[in-house]
């Protein structure tokens, strides 16, 4: 009986929290962001204000999920995330809310997002402050270079998408290539979720973890300097750098990089 009540409560909590997420995104898009564009100048400063606002909103969203008993957060050395500037942050991607957690702790985080999110009526006004993945390689590199020069950090998930529950994770080489072209450091972040069912790729919305709240453990690793990975042609350097990234964020996994 208790398990059924607990399940029903968590389903209610999950539905409520995601509904509040959508409402919050609409409020940011329709009210807050237009006000910031009018009141904060120049444009660079208004975008900084928007990123800080999103970070605050995501922190509030996580607080709600914790209050409803849906998750717990253990973040090692959170100051390392808050003080990350001018670096590429690479992380594994076990759940739907990984980016929410990272941005909540990183007030000046930029990221590369799927361009189709710009067509989502609820969140398209928010995600427009980030870099779409539909740009050409040259335009993406240019946009990332400008963002890092402004003191932002750039969050990238090298897997390209959430880890499916029935697949072994693998990394693409795009984040390594970008770091080599930009000449910037890499901050690997290991994300561990105790039982992220319902938040993984391919999971049904109403599936939940068996043992109560999902416990997220966030561990920033030592930064990677790319100077040791720039002595060969770019493809080989990117392959070696991707292998090092995988060791940091997917310890124990078999190295299987694919794609660009």
C-alpha atoms as an extended CHARMM CRD file, in Angstrom:
* protein
*
       260  EXT
         1         1  UNK       CA              0.0000000000        0.0000000000        0.0000000000  PROA      1               0.0000000000
         2         2  UNK       CA              2.7870000000        2.4140000000        0.9260000000  PROA      2               0.0000000000
         3         3  UNK       CA              4.5970000000        1.7380000000       -2.3440000000  PROA      3               0.0000000000
         4         4  UNK       CA              1.4860000000        2.5560000000       -4.3530000000  PROA      4               0.0000000000
         5         5  UNK       CA              0.9210000000        5.7930000000       -2.4460000000  PROA      5               0.0000000000
         6         6  UNK       CA              4.5690000000        6.7190000000       -2.8710000000  PROA      6               0.0000000000
         7         7  UNK       CA              4.3910000000        5.9870000000       -6.5970000000  PROA      7               0.0000000000
         8         8  UNK       CA              1.2300000000        8.0710000000       -7.0230000000  PROA      8               0.0000000000
         9         9  UNK       CA              2.7780000000       10.9650000000       -5.1100000000  PROA      9               0.0000000000
        10        10  UNK       CA              5.9200000000       10.9270000000       -7.2150000000  PROA      10              0.0000000000
        11        11  UNK       CA              3.9150000000       10.7470000000      -10.4390000000  PROA      11              0.0000000000
        12        12  UNK       CA              1.9260000000       13.7550000000       -9.2510000000  PROA      12              0.0000000000
        13        13  UNK       CA              5.1450000000       15.5380000000       -8.2890000000  PROA      13              0.0000000000
        14        14  UNK       CA              6.8050000000       14.7920000000      -11.6120000000  PROA      14              0.0000000000
        15        15  UNK       CA              3.7750000000       15.9900000000      -13.5940000000  PROA      15              0.0000000000
        16        16  UNK       CA              3.5210000000       19.1430000000      -11.4870000000  PROA      16              0.0000000000
        17        17  UNK       CA              7.2150000000       19.9810000000      -11.6950000000  PROA      17              0.0000000000
        18        18  UNK       CA              7.3680000000       19.5590000000      -15.4750000000  PROA      18              0.0000000000
        19        19  UNK       CA              4.1900000000       21.6300000000      -15.8650000000  PROA      19              0.0000000000
        20        20  UNK       CA              5.8030000000       24.3740000000      -13.7650000000  PROA      20              0.0000000000
        21        21  UNK       CA              8.9120000000       24.1130000000      -15.9260000000  PROA      21              0.0000000000
        22        22  UNK       CA              6.8290000000       24.8190000000      -19.0410000000  PROA      22              0.0000000000
        23        23  UNK       CA              4.9720000000       27.6970000000      -17.3850000000  PROA      23              0.0000000000
        24        24  UNK       CA              8.2520000000       29.1610000000      -16.1690000000  PROA      24              0.0000000000
        25        25  UNK       CA              9.7500000000       28.9480000000      -19.6620000000  PROA      25              0.0000000000
        26        26  UNK       CA              6.7560000000       30.8190000000      -21.0770000000  PROA      26              0.0000000000
        27        27  UNK       CA              7.0370000000       33.5430000000      -18.4280000000  PROA      27              0.0000000000
        28        28  UNK       CA             10.7360000000       33.9920000000      -19.1870000000  PROA      28              0.0000000000
        29        29  UNK       CA             10.0660000000       34.1390000000      -22.9370000000  PROA      29              0.0000000000
        30        30  UNK       CA              7.0560000000       36.4680000000      -22.8590000000  PROA      30              0.0000000000
        31        31  UNK       CA              7.7920000000       38.7430000000      -19.8880000000  PROA      31              0.0000000000
        32        32  UNK       CA             11.2640000000       38.5390000000      -18.3770000000  PROA      32              0.0000000000
        33        33  UNK       CA             13.4860000000       38.3450000000      -21.4550000000  PROA      33              0.0000000000
        34        34  UNK       CA             11.7230000000       41.1650000000      -23.3580000000  PROA      34              0.0000000000
        35        35  UNK       CA             12.1040000000       43.3650000000      -20.2580000000  PROA      35              0.0000000000
        36        36  UNK       CA             15.8140000000       42.5530000000      -20.0290000000  PROA      36              0.0000000000
        37        37  UNK       CA             16.3130000000       43.3590000000      -23.7130000000  PROA      37              0.0000000000
        38        38  UNK       CA             14.7160000000       46.7790000000      -23.1790000000  PROA      38              0.0000000000
        39        39  UNK       CA             16.3110000000       47.6660000000      -19.8560000000  PROA      39              0.0000000000
        40        40  UNK       CA             19.7990000000       46.1370000000      -20.0260000000  PROA      40              0.0000000000
        41        41  UNK       CA             22.3390000000       47.4140000000      -22.5480000000  PROA      41              0.0000000000
        42        42  UNK       CA             24.4980000000       46.6920000000      -24.4750000000  PROA      42              0.0000000000
        43        43  UNK       CA             23.2690000000       43.4350000000      -25.9920000000  PROA      43              0.0000000000
        44        44  UNK       CA             26.1260000000       41.4420000000      -24.4650000000  PROA      44              0.0000000000
        45        45  UNK       CA             25.0830000000       42.5250000000      -20.9620000000  PROA      45              0.0000000000
        46        46  UNK       CA             21.4390000000       41.6590000000      -21.5860000000  PROA      46              0.0000000000
        47        47  UNK       CA             22.4220000000       38.1600000000      -22.6960000000  PROA      47              0.0000000000
        48        48  UNK       CA             24.5140000000       37.7640000000      -19.5450000000  PROA      48              0.0000000000
        49        49  UNK       CA             21.4940000000       38.8020000000      -17.5070000000  PROA      49              0.0000000000
        50        50  UNK       CA             19.3420000000       36.2740000000      -19.3680000000  PROA      50              0.0000000000
        51        51  UNK       CA             21.8070000000       33.4470000000      -18.6470000000  PROA      51              0.0000000000
        52        52  UNK       CA             21.8920000000       34.3390000000      -14.9570000000  PROA      52              0.0000000000
        53        53  UNK       CA             18.0850000000       34.4040000000      -14.9270000000  PROA      53              0.0000000000
        54        54  UNK       CA             17.9140000000       30.9410000000      -16.5070000000  PROA      54              0.0000000000
        55        55  UNK       CA             20.4320000000       29.6690000000      -13.9400000000  PROA      55              0.0000000000
        56        56  UNK       CA             18.2930000000       31.0400000000      -11.0990000000  PROA      56              0.0000000000
        57        57  UNK       CA             15.1120000000       29.5670000000      -12.6190000000  PROA      57              0.0000000000
        58        58  UNK       CA             16.7450000000       26.1420000000      -12.9920000000  PROA      58              0.0000000000
        59        59  UNK       CA             17.9280000000       26.2990000000       -9.3680000000  PROA      59              0.0000000000
        60        60  UNK       CA             14.3450000000       27.0150000000       -8.3050000000  PROA      60              0.0000000000
        61        61  UNK       CA             13.0790000000       24.1200000000      -10.4420000000  PROA      61              0.0000000000
        62        62  UNK       CA             15.5440000000       21.7240000000       -8.7940000000  PROA      62              0.0000000000
        63        63  UNK       CA             14.4780000000       22.9930000000       -5.3800000000  PROA      63              0.0000000000
        64        64  UNK       CA             10.8850000000       22.1140000000       -6.2290000000  PROA      64              0.0000000000
        65        65  UNK       CA             11.8780000000       18.6210000000       -7.3740000000  PROA      65              0.0000000000
        66        66  UNK       CA             13.8260000000       18.0870000000       -4.1480000000  PROA      66              0.0000000000
        67        67  UNK       CA             10.8760000000       19.3170000000       -2.0700000000  PROA      67              0.0000000000
        68        68  UNK       CA              8.5540000000       16.8920000000       -3.8820000000  PROA      68              0.0000000000
        69        69  UNK       CA             10.9140000000       14.0110000000       -3.1580000000  PROA      69              0.0000000000
        70        70  UNK       CA             11.8840000000       13.3920000000       -6.7780000000  PROA      70              0.0000000000
        71        71  UNK       CA             15.6350000000       13.8870000000       -6.5460000000  PROA      71              0.0000000000
        72        72  UNK       CA             18.6200000000       14.5530000000       -4.3290000000  PROA      72              0.0000000000
        73        73  UNK       CA             21.7710000000       16.3660000000       -5.3480000000  PROA      73              0.0000000000
        74        74  UNK       CA             25.3280000000       15.7410000000       -4.2290000000  PROA      74              0.0000000000
        75        75  UNK       CA             27.6700000000       18.2110000000       -5.9380000000  PROA      75              0.0000000000
        76        76  UNK       CA             31.3860000000       17.9170000000       -5.2510000000  PROA      76              0.0000000000
        77        77  UNK       CA             33.2410000000       21.2340000000       -5.2270000000  PROA      77              0.0000000000
        78        78  UNK       CA             30.3590000000       23.3530000000       -6.6060000000  PROA      78              0.0000000000
        79        79  UNK       CA             32.6450000000       26.4080000000       -6.6890000000  PROA      79              0.0000000000
        80        80  UNK       CA             34.5840000000       24.7320000000       -9.4780000000  PROA      80              0.0000000000
        81        81  UNK       CA             31.4430000000       24.9150000000      -11.6140000000  PROA      81              0.0000000000
        82        82  UNK       CA             30.4620000000       28.4270000000      -10.5360000000  PROA      82              0.0000000000
        83        83  UNK       CA             33.9370000000       29.7350000000      -11.2950000000  PROA      83              0.0000000000
        84        84  UNK       CA             34.2910000000       27.9910000000      -14.6610000000  PROA      84              0.0000000000
        85        85  UNK       CA             34.9630000000       30.6770000000      -17.2710000000  PROA      85              0.0000000000
        86        86  UNK       CA             36.3970000000       30.3730000000      -20.7630000000  PROA      86              0.0000000000
        87        87  UNK       CA             36.4130000000       26.5590000000      -20.6810000000  PROA      87              0.0000000000
        88        88  UNK       CA             34.5270000000       23.8050000000      -22.4630000000  PROA      88              0.0000000000
        89        89  UNK       CA             32.6070000000       21.6990000000      -19.9480000000  PROA      89              0.0000000000
        90        90  UNK       CA             32.0850000000       18.1280000000      -21.1490000000  PROA      90              0.0000000000
        91        91  UNK       CA             29.8270000000       15.7050000000      -19.2890000000  PROA      91              0.0000000000
        92        92  UNK       CA             28.1520000000       12.3590000000      -19.7290000000  PROA      92              0.0000000000
        93        93  UNK       CA             24.3990000000       12.4950000000      -20.2830000000  PROA      93              0.0000000000
        94        94  UNK       CA             22.4050000000        9.9350000000      -18.2680000000  PROA      94              0.0000000000
        95        95  UNK       CA             19.1860000000       11.9330000000      -17.8580000000  PROA      95              0.0000000000
        96        96  UNK       CA             16.8310000000       14.5820000000      -19.1810000000  PROA      96              0.0000000000
        97        97  UNK       CA             17.7430000000       17.1510000000      -16.5260000000  PROA      97              0.0000000000
        98        98  UNK       CA             21.5580000000       17.0150000000      -16.7080000000  PROA      98              0.0000000000
        99        99  UNK       CA             21.7290000000       20.3710000000      -18.4700000000  PROA      99              0.0000000000
       100       100  UNK       CA             19.3350000000       21.8530000000      -15.9070000000  PROA      100             0.0000000000
       101       101  UNK       CA             21.6230000000       20.7700000000      -13.0620000000  PROA      101             0.0000000000
       102       102  UNK       CA             24.7750000000       22.0940000000      -14.7200000000  PROA      102             0.0000000000
       103       103  UNK       CA             23.3190000000       25.4710000000      -15.6930000000  PROA      103             0.0000000000
       104       104  UNK       CA             21.8320000000       25.8610000000      -12.2030000000  PROA      104             0.0000000000
       105       105  UNK       CA             25.3830000000       25.7920000000      -10.8450000000  PROA      105             0.0000000000
       106       106  UNK       CA             26.9180000000       27.7770000000      -13.7120000000  PROA      106             0.0000000000
       107       107  UNK       CA             25.3870000000       31.2780000000      -14.0000000000  PROA      107             0.0000000000
       108       108  UNK       CA             27.3370000000       32.0890000000      -17.1730000000  PROA      108             0.0000000000
       109       109  UNK       CA             26.9530000000       28.8060000000      -19.0290000000  PROA      109             0.0000000000
       110       110  UNK       CA             26.4410000000       28.7350000000      -22.7650000000  PROA      110             0.0000000000
       111       111  UNK       CA             25.7280000000       25.5080000000      -24.6180000000  PROA      111             0.0000000000
       112       112  UNK       CA             25.1150000000       23.9690000000      -28.0260000000  PROA      112             0.0000000000
       113       113  UNK       CA             21.4830000000       22.8900000000      -28.2800000000  PROA      113             0.0000000000
       114       114  UNK       CA             19.4890000000       20.8760000000      -30.7630000000  PROA      114             0.0000000000
       115       115  UNK       CA             18.0460000000       23.2910000000      -33.3040000000  PROA      115             0.0000000000
       116       116  UNK       CA             14.6430000000       21.5920000000      -33.1770000000  PROA      116             0.0000000000
       117       117  UNK       CA             14.2100000000       22.9460000000      -29.6360000000  PROA      117             0.0000000000
       118       118  UNK       CA             13.8080000000       26.3880000000      -31.2190000000  PROA      118             0.0000000000
       119       119  UNK       CA             10.5440000000       25.1330000000      -32.6870000000  PROA      119             0.0000000000
       120       120  UNK       CA              9.1470000000       24.0900000000      -29.2960000000  PROA      120             0.0000000000
       121       121  UNK       CA              6.4580000000       26.6380000000      -28.3620000000  PROA      121             0.0000000000
       122       122  UNK       CA              7.1790000000       26.3850000000      -24.6380000000  PROA      122             0.0000000000
       123       123  UNK       CA             10.9340000000       26.8080000000      -24.5450000000  PROA      123             0.0000000000
       124       124  UNK       CA             11.9820000000       28.3560000000      -27.8570000000  PROA      124             0.0000000000
       125       125  UNK       CA             12.1250000000       31.8470000000      -26.3590000000  PROA      125             0.0000000000
       126       126  UNK       CA             14.5970000000       30.6220000000      -23.7320000000  PROA      126             0.0000000000
       127       127  UNK       CA             16.8460000000       28.4320000000      -25.8610000000  PROA      127             0.0000000000
       128       128  UNK       CA             17.4450000000       31.2010000000      -28.4070000000  PROA      128             0.0000000000
       129       129  UNK       CA             20.1620000000       32.6050000000      -26.1620000000  PROA      129             0.0000000000
       130       130  UNK       CA             22.1830000000       29.4230000000      -26.8260000000  PROA      130             0.0000000000
       131       131  UNK       CA             24.0360000000       28.1490000000      -29.8990000000  PROA      131             0.0000000000
       132       132  UNK       CA             22.0250000000       25.8750000000      -32.2640000000  PROA      132             0.0000000000
       133       133  UNK       CA             23.6670000000       22.7530000000      -33.6680000000  PROA      133             0.0000000000
       134       134  UNK       CA             22.3820000000       23.5610000000      -37.1690000000  PROA      134             0.0000000000
       135       135  UNK       CA             25.1760000000       26.0690000000      -37.8670000000  PROA      135             0.0000000000
       136       136  UNK       CA             28.0760000000       25.2690000000      -40.1610000000  PROA      136             0.0000000000
       137       137  UNK       CA             31.3440000000       24.1850000000      -38.5540000000  PROA      137             0.0000000000
       138       138  UNK       CA             32.8540000000       27.6080000000      -39.2390000000  PROA      138             0.0000000000
       139       139  UNK       CA             29.8700000000       29.4900000000      -37.7840000000  PROA      139             0.0000000000
       140       140  UNK       CA             29.7260000000       27.2050000000      -34.7470000000  PROA      140             0.0000000000
       141       141  UNK       CA             33.4310000000       27.7190000000      -34.0820000000  PROA      141             0.0000000000
       142       142  UNK       CA             33.0250000000       31.4830000000      -34.4450000000  PROA      142             0.0000000000
       143       143  UNK       CA             29.9990000000       31.5950000000      -32.1120000000  PROA      143             0.0000000000
       144       144  UNK       CA             31.7600000000       29.4700000000      -29.4940000000  PROA      144             0.0000000000
       145       145  UNK       CA             34.9140000000       31.5840000000      -29.7020000000  PROA      145             0.0000000000
       146       146  UNK       CA             32.9260000000       34.7740000000      -29.0920000000  PROA      146             0.0000000000
       147       147  UNK       CA             31.0070000000       33.2130000000      -26.2080000000  PROA      147             0.0000000000
       148       148  UNK       CA             34.1690000000       31.9880000000      -24.4640000000  PROA      148             0.0000000000
       149       149  UNK       CA             35.8180000000       35.3760000000      -24.9980000000  PROA      149             0.0000000000
       150       150  UNK       CA             32.9120000000       36.9490000000      -23.0910000000  PROA      150             0.0000000000
       151       151  UNK       CA             33.8210000000       34.8010000000      -20.0880000000  PROA      151             0.0000000000
       152       152  UNK       CA             31.1420000000       32.1620000000      -20.5460000000  PROA      152             0.0000000000
       153       153  UNK       CA             31.7050000000       28.4480000000      -20.1780000000  PROA      153             0.0000000000
       154       154  UNK       CA             30.4520000000       26.1610000000      -22.9400000000  PROA      154             0.0000000000
       155       155  UNK       CA             28.5900000000       22.9820000000      -21.9610000000  PROA      155             0.0000000000
       156       156  UNK       CA             28.7360000000       20.0720000000      -24.4020000000  PROA      156             0.0000000000
       157       157  UNK       CA             27.5520000000       16.4710000000      -24.0740000000  PROA      157             0.0000000000
       158       158  UNK       CA             29.9590000000       14.4710000000      -26.2730000000  PROA      158             0.0000000000
       159       159  UNK       CA             27.4620000000       11.6100000000      -26.5400000000  PROA      159             0.0000000000
       160       160  UNK       CA             25.2550000000       13.9800000000      -28.5390000000  PROA      160             0.0000000000
       161       161  UNK       CA             22.0950000000       12.7520000000      -26.8140000000  PROA      161             0.0000000000
       162       162  UNK       CA             20.9700000000       11.0800000000      -23.6220000000  PROA      162             0.0000000000
       163       163  UNK       CA             22.3130000000        7.6140000000      -22.9350000000  PROA      163             0.0000000000
       164       164  UNK       CA             19.6330000000        5.0960000000      -23.9040000000  PROA      164             0.0000000000
       165       165  UNK       CA             18.7710000000        2.5310000000      -21.2520000000  PROA      165             0.0000000000
       166       166  UNK       CA             19.6720000000       -0.3930000000      -23.5360000000  PROA      166             0.0000000000
       167       167  UNK       CA             22.8080000000        1.0040000000      -25.2060000000  PROA      167             0.0000000000
       168       168  UNK       CA             26.4480000000        1.3750000000      -24.2910000000  PROA      168             0.0000000000
       169       169  UNK       CA             27.4570000000        5.0480000000      -24.2860000000  PROA      169             0.0000000000
       170       170  UNK       CA             29.9180000000        6.3170000000      -26.8640000000  PROA      170             0.0000000000
       171       171  UNK       CA             31.4370000000        9.7050000000      -27.5340000000  PROA      171             0.0000000000
       172       172  UNK       CA             31.6000000000       11.7790000000      -30.6830000000  PROA      172             0.0000000000
       173       173  UNK       CA             34.7370000000       13.7810000000      -31.3970000000  PROA      173             0.0000000000
       174       174  UNK       CA             33.0580000000       17.1680000000      -31.9190000000  PROA      174             0.0000000000
       175       175  UNK       CA             33.8800000000       18.5940000000      -28.4860000000  PROA      175             0.0000000000
       176       176  UNK       CA             37.5370000000       17.5530000000      -28.8260000000  PROA      176             0.0000000000
       177       177  UNK       CA             37.8020000000       19.1020000000      -32.3070000000  PROA      177             0.0000000000
       178       178  UNK       CA             36.2280000000       22.3190000000      -31.0380000000  PROA      178             0.0000000000
       179       179  UNK       CA             38.6170000000       22.5490000000      -28.0820000000  PROA      179             0.0000000000
       180       180  UNK       CA             41.5920000000       22.0200000000      -30.3930000000  PROA      180             0.0000000000
       181       181  UNK       CA             40.4110000000       24.7060000000      -32.8130000000  PROA      181             0.0000000000
       182       182  UNK       CA             39.6990000000       27.2000000000      -30.0370000000  PROA      182             0.0000000000
       183       183  UNK       CA             42.7650000000       26.3490000000      -27.9760000000  PROA      183             0.0000000000
       184       184  UNK       CA             40.8340000000       26.2720000000      -24.6990000000  PROA      184             0.0000000000
       185       185  UNK       CA             40.8900000000       24.0310000000      -21.6460000000  PROA      185             0.0000000000
       186       186  UNK       CA             38.3750000000       21.2660000000      -20.9870000000  PROA      186             0.0000000000
       187       187  UNK       CA             36.5910000000       20.7010000000      -17.6710000000  PROA      187             0.0000000000
       188       188  UNK       CA             35.2180000000       17.1300000000      -17.5430000000  PROA      188             0.0000000000
       189       189  UNK       CA             32.2170000000       16.5640000000      -15.2690000000  PROA      189             0.0000000000
       190       190  UNK       CA             31.0960000000       13.1000000000      -14.2100000000  PROA      190             0.0000000000
       191       191  UNK       CA             27.3350000000       12.7870000000      -13.6560000000  PROA      191             0.0000000000
       192       192  UNK       CA             26.0160000000        9.7140000000      -11.8660000000  PROA      192             0.0000000000
       193       193  UNK       CA             22.3040000000        9.0810000000      -11.3830000000  PROA      193             0.0000000000
       194       194  UNK       CA             21.2840000000        6.2690000000       -9.0270000000  PROA      194             0.0000000000
       195       195  UNK       CA             18.2530000000        5.1680000000      -11.0680000000  PROA      195             0.0000000000
       196       196  UNK       CA             17.2310000000        7.6900000000      -13.7440000000  PROA      196             0.0000000000
       197       197  UNK       CA             14.3980000000        5.6720000000      -15.2460000000  PROA      197             0.0000000000
       198       198  UNK       CA             11.7540000000        7.9910000000      -16.5870000000  PROA      198             0.0000000000
       199       199  UNK       CA             14.4820000000       10.5050000000      -17.4440000000  PROA      199             0.0000000000
       200       200  UNK       CA             16.5420000000        8.4430000000      -19.8880000000  PROA      200             0.0000000000
       201       201  UNK       CA             16.1770000000        8.3920000000      -23.6360000000  PROA      201             0.0000000000
       202       202  UNK       CA             13.3030000000        6.1210000000      -24.6550000000  PROA      202             0.0000000000
       203       203  UNK       CA             11.7620000000        5.9040000000      -21.1740000000  PROA      203             0.0000000000
       204       204  UNK       CA              8.0470000000        6.4120000000      -20.6710000000  PROA      204             0.0000000000
       205       205  UNK       CA              7.0800000000        9.5530000000      -18.7730000000  PROA      205             0.0000000000
       206       206  UNK       CA              5.2770000000        7.6130000000      -16.0550000000  PROA      206             0.0000000000
       207       207  UNK       CA              8.1630000000        5.2570000000      -15.3110000000  PROA      207             0.0000000000
       208       208  UNK       CA              9.9960000000        6.0650000000      -12.0850000000  PROA      208             0.0000000000
       209       209  UNK       CA             12.9610000000        4.9200000000      -10.0400000000  PROA      209             0.0000000000
       210       210  UNK       CA             12.1710000000        2.0140000000       -7.7330000000  PROA      210             0.0000000000
       211       211  UNK       CA             13.7390000000        3.2810000000       -4.5420000000  PROA      211             0.0000000000
       212       212  UNK       CA             12.4200000000        6.7920000000       -4.2040000000  PROA      212             0.0000000000
       213       213  UNK       CA             14.2940000000        9.9620000000       -5.2160000000  PROA      213             0.0000000000
       214       214  UNK       CA             16.9320000000        9.7880000000       -7.9330000000  PROA      214             0.0000000000
       215       215  UNK       CA             20.2740000000       10.6440000000       -6.3650000000  PROA      215             0.0000000000
       216       216  UNK       CA             22.4470000000       12.7360000000       -8.6780000000  PROA      216             0.0000000000
       217       217  UNK       CA             26.1450000000       12.9170000000       -7.9180000000  PROA      217             0.0000000000
       218       218  UNK       CA             28.0360000000       15.6320000000       -9.8150000000  PROA      218             0.0000000000
       219       219  UNK       CA             31.8390000000       15.4390000000       -9.7860000000  PROA      219             0.0000000000
       220       220  UNK       CA             33.9340000000       18.0320000000      -11.6400000000  PROA      220             0.0000000000
       221       221  UNK       CA             37.2620000000       16.4670000000      -12.6200000000  PROA      221             0.0000000000
       222       222  UNK       CA             40.6940000000       17.9510000000      -13.1220000000  PROA      222             0.0000000000
       223       223  UNK       CA             40.8950000000       20.1890000000      -16.1810000000  PROA      223             0.0000000000
       224       224  UNK       CA             42.4750000000       18.8650000000      -19.3590000000  PROA      224             0.0000000000
       225       225  UNK       CA             45.0720000000       21.0330000000      -21.0730000000  PROA      225             0.0000000000
       226       226  UNK       CA             44.9920000000       20.5160000000      -24.8190000000  PROA      226             0.0000000000
       227       227  UNK       CA             48.6670000000       21.3960000000      -25.2920000000  PROA      227             0.0000000000
       228       228  UNK       CA             49.5850000000       17.7050000000      -25.0720000000  PROA      228             0.0000000000
       229       229  UNK       CA             47.1110000000       16.8920000000      -27.8380000000  PROA      229             0.0000000000
       230       230  UNK       CA             48.2630000000       19.2410000000      -30.6050000000  PROA      230             0.0000000000
       231       231  UNK       CA             51.2740000000       17.4940000000      -32.0850000000  PROA      231             0.0000000000
       232       232  UNK       CA             49.6710000000       15.5620000000      -34.9530000000  PROA      232             0.0000000000
       233       233  UNK       CA             46.9440000000       16.1470000000      -37.5310000000  PROA      233             0.0000000000
       234       234  UNK       CA             43.6120000000       17.2740000000      -36.1090000000  PROA      234             0.0000000000
       235       235  UNK       CA             41.7770000000       13.9760000000      -36.6120000000  PROA      235             0.0000000000
       236       236  UNK       CA             44.3920000000       12.0080000000      -34.6380000000  PROA      236             0.0000000000
       237       237  UNK       CA             44.6500000000       14.6640000000      -31.9360000000  PROA      237             0.0000000000
       238       238  UNK       CA             40.8600000000       14.7160000000      -31.5640000000  PROA      238             0.0000000000
       239       239  UNK       CA             40.7790000000       10.9220000000      -31.2890000000  PROA      239             0.0000000000
       240       240  UNK       CA             43.3630000000       10.9270000000      -28.4930000000  PROA      240             0.0000000000
       241       241  UNK       CA             41.6690000000       13.8070000000      -26.6900000000  PROA      241             0.0000000000
       242       242  UNK       CA             38.2740000000       12.0980000000      -26.9390000000  PROA      242             0.0000000000
       243       243  UNK       CA             39.7750000000        8.9940000000      -25.3760000000  PROA      243             0.0000000000
       244       244  UNK       CA             41.0290000000       11.0900000000      -22.4540000000  PROA      244             0.0000000000
       245       245  UNK       CA             37.5860000000       12.6920000000      -22.0560000000  PROA      245             0.0000000000
       246       246  UNK       CA             35.9390000000        9.2830000000      -22.0040000000  PROA      246             0.0000000000
       247       247  UNK       CA             38.3060000000        8.0860000000      -19.2670000000  PROA      247             0.0000000000
       248       248  UNK       CA             37.2390000000       11.0780000000      -17.1570000000  PROA      248             0.0000000000
       249       249  UNK       CA             33.4530000000       11.0710000000      -17.6510000000  PROA      249             0.0000000000
       250       250  UNK       CA             32.7470000000        7.4160000000      -18.4440000000  PROA      250             0.0000000000
       251       251  UNK       CA             35.2500000000        5.5320000000      -16.2650000000  PROA      251             0.0000000000
       252       252  UNK       CA             35.3490000000        1.8230000000      -16.9510000000  PROA      252             0.0000000000
       253       253  UNK       CA             33.5560000000        2.0890000000      -20.2910000000  PROA      253             0.0000000000
       254       254  UNK       CA             35.0400000000        0.7730000000      -23.5290000000  PROA      254             0.0000000000
       255       255  UNK       CA             36.4140000000        3.4960000000      -25.7800000000  PROA      255             0.0000000000
       256       256  UNK       CA             34.1830000000        3.6170000000      -28.8440000000  PROA      256             0.0000000000
       257       257  UNK       CA             34.2540000000        7.1120000000      -30.3970000000  PROA      257             0.0000000000
       258       258  UNK       CA             32.1430000000        7.6490000000      -33.4920000000  PROA      258             0.0000000000
       259       259  UNK       CA             31.1450000000       10.4280000000      -35.7990000000  PROA      259             0.0000000000
       260       260  UNK       CA             32.4820000000       13.9660000000      -36.0940000000  PROA      260             0.0000000000
